[in-house]
Amino acid sequence: MGTINIQGTRVIDLSQPVEPGIPVPIGFPGPQFQTYLAQSKGDIANVEIMQMSIHTATHCDAPFHFFSALQRVDELLPDCLIGPAIVVDLRGKQGSVGIEESDIARWEVDTGETIQKDDIVLLHTGHSQHWTTGEAASGYWKNGWPYLARSAVNYLASKPIRALGVESFDPDWVNPTDLASAEFPAHRTFLPKGILIIENLTNLDQIPSRRCQVIALPLKLKGCSGSPIRVIAVV
């Protein structure tokens, strides 16, 4: 990647919390914490054990997620998700609706911004407002989410960008009760090109400008298809 130059005076956390009861795709296990050591029980320290799918809360997908011959998350460069980002405002897209190339191109024309090579593209739809815990958490996927139509996938892949970040479980449309039936055009187009995918972002409305710097560090999980990440914007 070369020289990294991160400048700004404010840090904005774009990550969802990891806790029991958060939204997870149907059939996936939610996060579970178990106390291993506790000072309240006389132990020397407090230590917990965590069990969850790697693809939970705010996380990134490595190419291996859909392509077994490609990079695992531990094989990615440490700076793979550090760099310039652009926040594309698509808050007019709500529910299970496709985002077309024309939607993104119109935003570029209206704002005078241009998605550039190596940008981390953050799609701001407002879907993260539906994030909650408990029984209501299923609404995060049950009521649908804005997804990338093929035209938008091809348009973004032509740039080519460094990564795509979305507020939902998935940049693709899927039937939550039948994942095997989905075509996953975004995953199948971006990942073999080395365009990483970040899912379950939040607080994009707190970024005061259309451009910022993003820092996200995947854990070095040997042989795995992705990793939970803490994502911050620097403005």
C-alpha positions as CSV (number, residue, x, y, z in Angstrom):
1,M,0.0,0.0,0.0
2,G,2.9,2.4,0.6
3,T,2.9,5.3,3.0
4,I,0.0,5.6,5.3
5,N,-1.0,9.2,6.2
6,I,-3.9,9.4,8.7
7,Q,-4.9,12.9,9.6
8,G,-7.8,14.2,11.6
9,T,-9.0,15.5,15.0
10,R,-11.9,13.2,15.7
11,V,-12.5,9.4,15.8
12,I,-15.9,7.9,15.1
13,D,-16.6,4.3,16.0
14,L,-18.4,2.5,13.2
15,S,-18.7,-0.9,15.0
16,Q,-21.7,-2.6,16.5
17,P,-21.3,-4.1,20.0
18,V,-20.8,-7.9,20.4
19,E,-23.2,-9.2,23.1
20,P,-25.8,-11.9,23.5
21,G,-29.1,-11.3,21.7
22,I,-27.7,-9.2,18.8
23,P,-29.0,-9.8,15.2
24,V,-27.4,-12.8,13.5
25,P,-28.5,-14.6,10.3
26,I,-31.2,-17.2,10.9
27,G,-29.6,-20.5,12.0
28,F,-26.3,-18.9,13.1
29,P,-25.3,-19.0,16.7
30,G,-25.4,-15.7,18.6
31,P,-22.5,-14.6,20.8
32,Q,-22.2,-16.4,24.1
33,F,-20.0,-15.3,27.0
34,Q,-19.0,-17.6,29.8
35,T,-17.2,-16.6,33.0
36,Y,-13.9,-18.5,33.4
37,L,-12.4,-16.5,36.2
38,A,-14.1,-13.9,38.4
39,Q,-12.8,-11.8,41.3
40,S,-16.3,-11.9,42.8
41,K,-15.6,-15.6,43.3
42,G,-12.2,-15.1,44.7
43,D,-10.2,-15.6,41.5
44,I,-7.2,-13.4,40.9
45,A,-8.7,-11.8,37.7
46,N,-11.7,-11.6,35.5
47,V,-11.6,-13.7,32.4
48,E,-14.4,-14.7,30.0
49,I,-14.7,-17.3,27.2
50,M,-16.5,-16.2,24.0
51,Q,-18.2,-18.4,21.4
52,M,-19.6,-17.1,18.2
53,S,-19.5,-17.2,14.4
54,I,-16.6,-15.2,12.9
55,H,-19.2,-13.5,10.7
56,T,-21.0,-11.8,13.6
57,A,-21.6,-8.1,14.3
58,T,-19.1,-5.8,12.5
59,H,-16.7,-8.0,10.6
60,C,-14.9,-8.4,7.3
61,D,-15.0,-11.2,4.7
62,A,-11.8,-12.5,3.3
63,P,-11.7,-13.9,-0.3
64,F,-11.6,-17.5,1.2
65,H,-15.2,-16.9,2.4
66,F,-16.4,-17.8,-1.1
67,F,-13.3,-19.0,-2.8
68,S,-11.4,-21.9,-1.1
69,A,-8.2,-21.3,-3.1
70,L,-7.9,-17.6,-2.3
71,Q,-6.6,-15.7,0.7
72,R,-7.6,-16.5,4.3
73,V,-8.0,-13.6,6.6
74,D,-4.6,-14.2,8.2
75,E,-3.0,-13.9,4.8
76,L,-4.3,-10.4,4.2
77,L,-1.9,-7.5,4.5
78,P,-2.1,-5.7,7.9
79,D,-3.1,-2.4,6.2
80,C,-5.7,-4.0,3.9
81,L,-8.5,-1.9,5.6
82,I,-6.6,1.3,6.3
83,G,-7.0,4.2,3.9
84,P,-9.2,6.8,2.3
85,A,-13.0,6.2,2.5
86,I,-16.0,7.8,0.8
87,V,-19.5,7.8,2.4
88,V,-22.2,7.4,-0.3
89,D,-25.5,8.7,1.0
90,L,-28.3,6.3,-0.1
91,R,-30.7,6.8,2.8
92,G,-33.6,6.9,0.3
93,K,-33.1,3.2,-0.1
94,Q,-35.0,1.4,2.7
95,G,-36.1,-2.2,3.1
96,S,-35.5,-4.9,0.6
97,V,-34.7,-2.7,-2.4
98,G,-31.9,-2.9,-4.9
99,I,-29.2,-0.2,-5.2
100,E,-28.5,0.3,-8.9
101,E,-25.5,1.8,-10.7
102,S,-27.7,4.8,-11.5
103,D,-28.3,5.5,-7.8
104,I,-24.5,5.7,-7.1
105,A,-23.7,7.6,-10.3
106,R,-26.5,10.1,-9.6
107,W,-25.0,10.6,-6.1
108,E,-21.6,11.3,-7.6
109,V,-23.1,13.8,-10.0
110,D,-25.2,15.6,-7.4
111,T,-22.3,15.8,-4.9
112,G,-19.4,16.3,-7.3
113,E,-17.6,13.4,-5.6
114,T,-16.0,10.5,-7.5
115,I,-15.4,7.0,-6.2
116,Q,-11.8,6.5,-6.8
117,K,-9.4,3.5,-7.1
118,D,-8.5,2.1,-3.7
119,D,-11.3,3.9,-1.9
120,I,-13.1,2.1,0.9
121,V,-16.7,2.7,-0.1
122,L,-19.2,3.0,2.8
123,L,-22.8,2.8,1.8
124,H,-25.0,4.8,4.1
125,T,-28.6,3.6,4.0
126,G,-29.6,4.0,7.6
127,H,-30.3,0.3,8.0
128,S,-28.2,0.2,11.2
129,Q,-31.0,2.1,13.0
130,H,-32.8,-1.3,13.2
131,W,-30.1,-2.9,15.2
132,T,-31.4,-4.1,18.5
133,T,-31.2,-7.1,20.9
134,G,-33.6,-9.8,22.0
135,E,-36.7,-11.0,20.1
136,A,-36.9,-7.9,18.0
137,A,-33.4,-8.5,16.6
138,S,-34.8,-10.8,13.9
139,G,-36.3,-7.7,12.3
140,Y,-32.8,-6.7,11.2
141,W,-33.0,-9.3,8.4
142,K,-36.7,-10.3,8.4
143,N,-37.8,-7.0,6.9
144,G,-35.1,-7.0,4.3
145,W,-32.2,-4.5,3.7
146,P,-30.9,-2.4,0.8
147,Y,-28.7,-4.6,-1.4
148,L,-26.5,-4.1,-4.5
149,A,-28.0,-5.0,-7.8
150,R,-25.7,-6.4,-10.4
151,S,-25.3,-3.1,-12.2
152,A,-24.0,-1.5,-9.0
153,V,-21.7,-4.4,-8.3
154,N,-20.2,-4.1,-11.8
155,Y,-19.9,-0.4,-11.5
156,L,-18.0,-0.5,-8.2
157,A,-15.8,-3.4,-9.3
158,S,-14.8,-1.4,-12.3
159,K,-13.1,1.3,-10.2
160,P,-11.6,-0.9,-8.5
161,I,-12.1,-0.1,-4.9
162,R,-10.3,-1.4,-1.8
163,A,-13.3,-2.5,0.1
164,L,-17.1,-2.1,0.4
165,G,-18.8,-1.5,3.7
166,V,-22.5,-1.9,4.4
167,E,-24.8,-1.5,7.4
168,S,-26.6,-4.8,6.8
169,F,-25.6,-8.5,7.1
170,D,-24.9,-8.6,3.4
171,P,-24.4,-6.4,0.3
172,D,-26.3,-9.1,-1.6
173,W,-29.9,-10.0,-1.5
174,V,-30.5,-13.4,0.2
175,N,-33.5,-15.3,1.4
176,P,-32.5,-15.6,5.1
177,T,-34.3,-19.0,5.3
178,D,-32.6,-20.4,2.2
179,L,-29.0,-19.1,1.9
180,A,-28.1,-21.8,-0.6
181,S,-30.5,-20.3,-3.2
182,A,-28.7,-16.9,-3.2
183,E,-26.4,-15.9,-6.1
184,F,-24.2,-13.5,-4.1
185,P,-23.1,-11.3,-7.0
186,A,-21.3,-8.8,-4.8
187,H,-19.3,-11.5,-2.9
188,R,-18.5,-13.5,-6.1
189,T,-17.4,-10.3,-7.9
190,F,-15.5,-8.4,-5.3
191,L,-13.7,-11.1,-3.3
192,P,-11.7,-12.6,-6.2
193,K,-10.6,-9.1,-7.2
194,G,-9.3,-8.6,-3.7
195,I,-12.1,-6.1,-2.8
196,L,-12.9,-6.9,0.8
197,I,-16.4,-6.7,2.3
198,I,-17.3,-5.1,5.7
199,E,-20.7,-5.9,7.1
200,N,-22.8,-4.5,10.0
201,L,-21.4,-1.0,10.2
202,T,-23.1,1.7,12.2
203,N,-22.8,5.5,13.0
204,L,-22.2,6.5,9.4
205,D,-24.5,9.4,10.0
206,Q,-22.0,10.8,12.5
207,I,-19.3,11.3,9.8
208,P,-19.6,15.0,9.0
209,S,-18.1,14.9,5.5
210,R,-18.3,12.6,2.5
211,R,-14.7,11.6,2.8
212,C,-12.7,10.4,5.8
213,Q,-10.0,7.9,6.7
214,V,-10.9,4.4,7.9
215,I,-8.9,2.2,10.1
216,A,-10.0,-1.5,10.6
217,L,-7.8,-4.4,11.7
218,P,-8.9,-8.0,11.1
219,L,-7.7,-10.4,13.7
220,K,-5.0,-12.8,12.5
221,L,-7.2,-15.9,12.7
222,K,-5.2,-18.7,11.0
223,G,-7.0,-20.2,8.0
224,C,-10.3,-18.4,8.6
225,S,-12.8,-16.8,6.2
226,G,-13.2,-13.5,8.0
227,S,-12.8,-11.7,11.3
228,P,-14.6,-9.5,13.7
229,I,-13.2,-6.0,13.4
230,R,-13.3,-2.6,15.2
231,V,-13.8,0.0,12.5
232,I,-13.1,3.7,13.1
233,A,-13.4,6.7,10.9
234,V,-10.9,9.6,11.4
235,V,-12.1,13.0,10.3
